[in-house]
Amino acid sequence: MYRHQKAGDFDSARQEMRDVLAVEEVPRYRATAQGQLEEMADEP
């Protein structure tokens, strides 16, 4: 995700986090991933 963000490819960065959320079961890690995805919502 960070590599995609640094390259300016926010669509791929968001997809990375969606992929994590699709399989992550630990509530704490899901919350972290969801928060990161939400932070990218305002990016291009």
OpenMM code with the backbone's topology and positions (N, CA, C; nanometers):
from openmm import Vec3, app, unit

residues = "MET TYR ARG HIS GLN LYS ALA GLY ASP PHE ASP SER ALA ARG GLN GLU MET ARG ASP VAL LEU ALA VAL GLU GLU VAL PRO ARG TYR ARG ALA THR ALA GLN GLY GLN LEU GLU GLU MET ALA ASP GLU PRO".split()
positions = [
    Vec3(0.0822, -0.1174, 0.0000),
    Vec3(0.0000, 0.0000, 0.0000),
    Vec3(0.0871, 0.1245, 0.0000),
    Vec3(0.1865, 0.1284, 0.0871),
    Vec3(0.2704, 0.2481, 0.0963),
    Vec3(0.3466, 0.2724, -0.0336),
    Vec3(0.3936, 0.1657, -0.0950),
    Vec3(0.4668, 0.1791, -0.2216),
    Vec3(0.3756, 0.2403, -0.3283),
    Vec3(0.2511, 0.1951, -0.3336),
    Vec3(0.1565, 0.2503, -0.4303),
    Vec3(0.1259, 0.3967, -0.3992),
    Vec3(0.1098, 0.4284, -0.2720),
    Vec3(0.0825, 0.5668, -0.2328),
    Vec3(0.1972, 0.6580, -0.2744),
    Vec3(0.3199, 0.6171, -0.2471),
    Vec3(0.4361, 0.6993, -0.2821),
    Vec3(0.4460, 0.7207, -0.4318),
    Vec3(0.4006, 0.6232, -0.5089),
    Vec3(0.4031, 0.6352, -0.6544),
    Vec3(0.2835, 0.7155, -0.7066),
    Vec3(0.1903, 0.7512, -0.6176),
    Vec3(0.0726, 0.8272, -0.6581),
    Vec3(-0.0401, 0.7412, -0.7127),
    Vec3(-0.0293, 0.6107, -0.6962),
    Vec3(-0.1306, 0.5172, -0.7466),
    Vec3(-0.2261, 0.4794, -0.6326),
    Vec3(-0.3176, 0.5695, -0.6032),
    Vec3(-0.4062, 0.5503, -0.4898),
    Vec3(-0.5119, 0.4436, -0.5149),
    Vec3(-0.5482, 0.4211, -0.6397),
    Vec3(-0.6439, 0.3143, -0.6688),
    Vec3(-0.5863, 0.1785, -0.6292),
    Vec3(-0.4606, 0.1555, -0.6629),
    Vec3(-0.3960, 0.0289, -0.6258),
    Vec3(-0.3757, 0.0201, -0.4750),
    Vec3(-0.3431, 0.1316, -0.4120),
    Vec3(-0.3252, 0.1330, -0.2666),
    Vec3(-0.4564, 0.0975, -0.1971),
    Vec3(-0.5657, 0.1547, -0.2451),
    Vec3(-0.6965, 0.1232, -0.1872),
    Vec3(-0.7324, -0.0237, -0.2094),
    Vec3(-0.7005, -0.0760, -0.3269),
    Vec3(-0.7305, -0.2159, -0.3545),
    Vec3(-0.6517, -0.3078, -0.2618),
    Vec3(-0.5280, -0.2725, -0.2331),
    Vec3(-0.4473, -0.3512, -0.1394),
    Vec3(-0.5187, -0.3616, -0.0042),
    Vec3(-0.5718, -0.2500, 0.0436),
    Vec3(-0.6387, -0.2507, 0.1735),
    Vec3(-0.7713, -0.3260, 0.1662),
    Vec3(-0.8410, -0.3175, 0.0544),
    Vec3(-0.9650, -0.3963, 0.0387),
    Vec3(-0.9336, -0.5459, 0.0413),
    Vec3(-0.8214, -0.5830, -0.0213),
    Vec3(-0.7803, -0.7232, -0.0206),
    Vec3(-0.7489, -0.7700, 0.1210),
    Vec3(-0.6845, -0.6850, 0.1998),
    Vec3(-0.6552, -0.7193, 0.3397),
    Vec3(-0.7858, -0.7376, 0.4160),
    Vec3(-0.8775, -0.6439, 0.3984),
    Vec3(-1.0056, -0.6520, 0.4705),
    Vec3(-1.0871, -0.7751, 0.4313),
    Vec3(-1.0670, -0.8243, 0.3114),
    Vec3(-1.1410, -0.9416, 0.2658),
    Vec3(-1.1017, -1.0682, 0.3409),
    Vec3(-0.9802, -1.0713, 0.3957),
    Vec3(-0.9333, -1.1938, 0.4604),
    Vec3(-0.8980, -1.1768, 0.6082),
    Vec3(-0.8798, -1.0537, 0.6530),
    Vec3(-0.8357, -1.0312, 0.7914),
    Vec3(-0.9494, -1.0601, 0.8890),
    Vec3(-0.9193, -1.1350, 0.9939),
    Vec3(-1.0202, -1.1707, 1.0935),
    Vec3(-0.9972, -1.1040, 1.2286),
    Vec3(-0.8764, -1.0586, 1.2562),
    Vec3(-0.8439, -0.9991, 1.3852),
    Vec3(-0.9020, -0.8570, 1.3903),
    Vec3(-0.9925, -0.8311, 1.4846),
    Vec3(-1.0599, -0.7011, 1.4895),
    Vec3(-0.9646, -0.5817, 1.4912),
    Vec3(-0.8581, -0.5912, 1.5664),
    Vec3(-0.7647, -0.4781, 1.5753),
    Vec3(-0.7011, -0.4490, 1.4393),
    Vec3(-0.6596, -0.5538, 1.3688),
    Vec3(-0.5961, -0.5355, 1.2386),
    Vec3(-0.6977, -0.4903, 1.1339),
    Vec3(-0.8215, -0.5402, 1.1448),
    Vec3(-0.9267, -0.4944, 1.0545),
    Vec3(-0.9520, -0.3452, 1.0743),
    Vec3(-0.9568, -0.3015, 1.1988),
    Vec3(-0.9812, -0.1605, 1.2285),
    Vec3(-0.8684, -0.0734, 1.1732),
    Vec3(-0.7456, -0.1209, 1.1864),
    Vec3(-0.6312, -0.0464, 1.1327),
    Vec3(-0.6413, -0.0351, 0.9811),
    Vec3(-0.6693, -0.1464, 0.9161),
    Vec3(-0.6806, -0.1466, 0.7700),
    Vec3(-0.7962, -0.0583, 0.7240),
    Vec3(-0.9087, -0.0649, 0.7931),
    Vec3(-1.0239, 0.0178, 0.7585),
    Vec3(-0.9907, 0.1657, 0.7741),
    Vec3(-0.9206, 0.1992, 0.8815),
    Vec3(-0.8802, 0.3386, 0.9032),
    Vec3(-0.7881, 0.3889, 0.7934),
    Vec3(-0.6948, 0.3065, 0.7523),
    Vec3(-0.6042, 0.3462, 0.6447),
    Vec3(-0.6805, 0.3643, 0.5138),
    Vec3(-0.7749, 0.2765, 0.4888),
    Vec3(-0.8563, 0.2892, 0.3679),
    Vec3(-0.9384, 0.4177, 0.3714),
    Vec3(-0.9960, 0.4484, 0.4852),
    Vec3(-1.0756, 0.5709, 0.4978),
    Vec3(-0.9905, 0.6965, 0.4803),
    Vec3(-0.8666, 0.6921, 0.5273),
    Vec3(-0.7770, 0.8075, 0.5123),
    Vec3(-0.7456, 0.8357, 0.3659),
    Vec3(-0.7481, 0.7326, 0.2835),
    Vec3(-0.7187, 0.7496, 0.1420),
    Vec3(-0.8410, 0.7941, 0.0622),
    Vec3(-0.9560, 0.8031, 0.1250),
    Vec3(-1.0791, 0.8372, 0.0535),
    Vec3(-1.0722, 0.9738, -0.0128),
    Vec3(-0.9984, 1.0667, 0.0447),
    Vec3(-0.9905, 1.2017, -0.0096),
    Vec3(-0.8804, 1.2179, -0.1134),
    Vec3(-0.8013, 1.1146, -0.1330),
    Vec3(-0.6932, 1.1207, -0.2318),
    Vec3(-0.7501, 1.1002, -0.3716),
    Vec3(-0.6775, 1.1463, -0.4715),
    Vec3(-0.7290, 1.1359, -0.6099),
    Vec3(-0.7644, 0.9985, -0.6541),
] * unit.nanometer
topology = app.Topology()
chain = topology.addChain("A")
for resn in residues:
    res = topology.addResidue(resn, chain)
    for name in ("N", "CA", "C"):
        topology.addAtom(name, app.Element.getBySymbol(name[0]), res)
